[in-house]
Amino acid sequence: MNGRFFSGLDRRVGWLLEAAAFTASLLVVGLMLFLVLARYVFGWSVVGLLELIMLFGMWLYMLGALIASRRNEHLVVDFVELQITDYRLKLLHKALISLITFAICLFFVLLAYRMLAWGLRRPQSTPGMGIPLWLPQASIMLAAVGCSCYSLRDLLRAVAGLCGANTGSRQLKEEH
């Protein structure tokens, strides 16, 4: 029951992330195209449009980081992992990497929270359109919390795999 619930939740969250990233991509490309046409074809100067493009760009980058974290497609250095041949050591290595990643993500959450809290206490806005700076900062907070959740998921999977490998090796010893 829990497995189906979490996999269903993961699918829905994944769909939402991808839809939001697609929308942000369309907005960045569309607004950039409009900016170029307005400036070089029509000779218009649209004040604040770059600020809007940067806002959607921030959300796009942070959503992309979340999507990569969800799919386990983020950047990895796997030289050590490829050298390990023992299955249990591979699982232990994966658990250690997951623990380190989770700790770093929690630190990232702390930094993002402090930045967002500072932005809410001392509100500032962009000069052209008056966009509150906490809007792009909120994308960083979302990415920090989301990546922490996915790194916790990876840690729990690694520990469960390690516990399963220990149980499996004990059963093998008892059989022989």
C-alpha positions in Angstrom: 0.0 0.0 0.0 2.7 2.5 1.0 4.8 1.6 -2.1 1.9 2.2 -4.4 1.0 5.5 -2.6 4.6 6.8 -2.9 5.0 5.7 -6.5 1.7 7.4 -7.4 2.7 10.5 -5.5 6.1 10.5 -7.3 4.4 10.2 -10.7 2.1 13.1 -9.9 4.9 15.3 -8.6 7.0 14.4 -11.6 4.3 15.4 -14.0 3.8 18.7 -12.1 7.5 19.4 -12.2 7.8 18.6 -15.9 4.7 20.7 -16.7 6.0 23.7 -14.8 9.5 23.3 -16.4 7.8 23.1 -19.8 5.8 26.2 -19.1 8.8 28.1 -17.8 10.7 27.1 -20.9 8.0 28.4 -23.2 7.9 31.6 -21.3 11.6 32.1 -21.4 11.8 31.4 -25.1 8.7 33.4 -26.0 9.6 36.4 -23.9 13.2 36.3 -25.3 11.8 36.1 -28.9 9.5 39.0 -28.1 12.3 41.0 -26.7 14.5 40.5 -29.8 11.6 41.3 -32.1 10.6 44.4 -30.1 14.1 45.8 -29.9 15.5 45.0 -33.3 12.5 44.8 -35.6 10.1 47.4 -34.1 12.6 49.6 -32.3 10.6 49.3 -29.0 12.3 49.4 -25.6 10.3 47.2 -23.2 11.3 48.1 -19.7 11.7 45.2 -17.3 11.3 42.4 -19.8 14.8 41.0 -19.0 13.8 40.9 -15.3 10.8 38.7 -16.2 12.9 36.5 -18.4 15.4 36.1 -15.5 12.6 35.2 -13.1 11.3 32.4 -15.3 14.9 31.4 -16.0 15.6 30.9 -12.3 12.5 28.8 -11.9 13.4 26.8 -15.0 16.9 26.1 -13.6 15.7 25.1 -10.2 12.9 22.9 -11.6 15.5 21.3 -13.9 17.6 20.5 -10.9 14.6 18.9 -9.1 13.8 16.8 -12.2 17.4 15.6 -12.5 17.4 14.8 -8.8 14.1 12.9 -9.1 15.4 10.8 -12.0 18.8 10.3 -10.5 20.3 11.9 -13.6 22.4 14.5 -11.8 26.1 14.7 -12.2 28.0 11.8 -10.6 31.6 10.8 -10.3 31.5 7.0 -10.4 35.2 6.1 -10.7 35.3 4.6 -7.2 31.9 2.9 -7.7 33.1 1.2 -10.9 36.2 -0.2 -9.1 34.2 -1.9 -6.4 33.2 -5.5 -7.3 31.7 -6.7 -4.1 27.9 -6.2 -4.0 27.7 -5.3 -0.3 30.5 -2.8 -0.6 28.7 -1.2 -3.6 25.6 -0.9 -1.5 27.6 0.5 1.4 29.3 3.0 -0.9 25.9 4.1 -2.3 24.6 4.5 1.2 27.6 6.6 2.2 27.3 8.8 -0.9 23.5 9.2 -0.2 24.2 10.2 3.4 26.8 12.8 2.3 24.4 14.1 -0.4 21.6 14.3 2.1 23.7 16.3 4.6 24.8 18.7 1.9 21.2 19.2 0.8 20.1 19.9 4.4 22.8 22.6 4.5 21.5 23.9 1.2 18.0 24.1 2.7 19.4 26.1 5.7 21.1 28.6 3.4 18.1 28.9 1.1 15.8 29.5 4.1 18.1 32.2 5.5 18.2 33.9 2.1 14.4 33.7 1.7 13.8 34.9 5.2 16.1 37.8 4.7 14.4 38.7 1.5 11.0 38.6 3.2 12.2 40.7 6.2 13.8 43.3 4.0 11.7 43.2 0.8 13.4 44.4 -2.3 12.2 44.5 -5.9 13.6 44.8 -9.4 13.9 48.3 -10.7 12.0 47.9 -14.0 8.9 45.9 -13.1 9.0 45.9 -9.4 9.1 42.1 -9.1 9.8 41.1 -5.5 13.1 39.4 -5.1 11.6 36.7 -2.9 10.0 35.2 -6.1 13.2 33.9 -7.6 14.5 33.1 -4.1 11.5 30.9 -3.6 12.6 28.8 -6.6 15.9 28.2 -4.8 14.1 27.2 -1.6 11.8 24.8 -3.6 14.8 23.2 -5.2 16.6 22.9 -1.8 13.7 21.2 -0.1 12.9 19.0 -3.1 16.5 17.8 -3.6 16.6 17.1 0.1 13.5 14.9 -0.2 15.0 13.1 -3.1 18.3 12.6 -1.4 16.5 11.2 1.6 14.7 8.8 -0.7 18.0 7.7 -2.2 19.5 7.2 1.3 16.5 5.2 2.5 16.7 3.0 -0.7 20.4 2.5 -0.1 20.0 1.5 3.5 17.0 -0.8 2.6 19.2 -2.4 -0.1 22.0 -2.8 2.4 19.7 -4.4 5.0 18.3 -6.7 2.3 21.8 -7.7 1.2 22.7 -8.5 4.8 19.6 -10.6 5.2 20.2 -12.3 1.9 23.8 -13.1 2.8 22.7 -14.5 6.2 20.1 -16.7 4.6 22.8 -17.9 2.2 25.1 -18.8 5.1 22.3 -20.6 6.9 21.5 -22.7 3.8 25.0 -23.9 3.4 
